[in-house]
């Protein structure tokens, strides 16, 4: 049965291949599954780094902060208007 997942060719260094093989043997899973999981984790970490950059920029440029009471008071007003 054909797969719906896209396949790519990745060239590994010998050290990377050994590590992926060792993990796959330990977990009794295919090397491709291990490699895909590691890539997913790397992509998530990259996304986290990008979000941190956005957050840091917002923290530097924010002119006014709302207190908790101000925020929740505004949220309550919005809720009452929607009801």
C-alpha positions, 0 to 999 in steps of 0.5 A, spaced: 500 500 500 502 506 498 504 511 503 501 518 504 507 521 507 512 524 503 519 521 502 526 525 502 533 522 502 537 525 507 545 523 507 547 522 514 554 522 517 557 515 520 556 518 527 549 520 526 547 513 523 550 510 528 546 514 533 539 513 530 541 505 529 542 505 536 536 508 538 532 504 533 534 498 536 533 500 543 526 502 542 525 496 537 522 501 532 524 503 524 530 508 523 526 512 519 521 513 525 526 515 529 529 520 524 522 523 523 521 523 531 528 527 531 526 532 526 519 533 528 523 535 535 528 539 532 522 543 528 518 544 534 525 547 537 526 552 531 518 554 532 520 555 540 526 559 538 522 564 533 516 565 538 521 567 543 524 572 538 517 575 537 516 575 545 522 578 546 521 584 541 514 585 544 517 586 551 522 591 548 516 595 545 510 595 549 509 602 552 503 600 557 502 594 561 495 592 564 494 590 571 490 584 572 484 587 574 484 592 568 485 586 564 480 581 567 475 587 568 475 589 560 474 581 559 468 581 563 465 587 559 466 584 553 463 577 556 457 582 558 456 585 551 456 578 548 451 575 552 
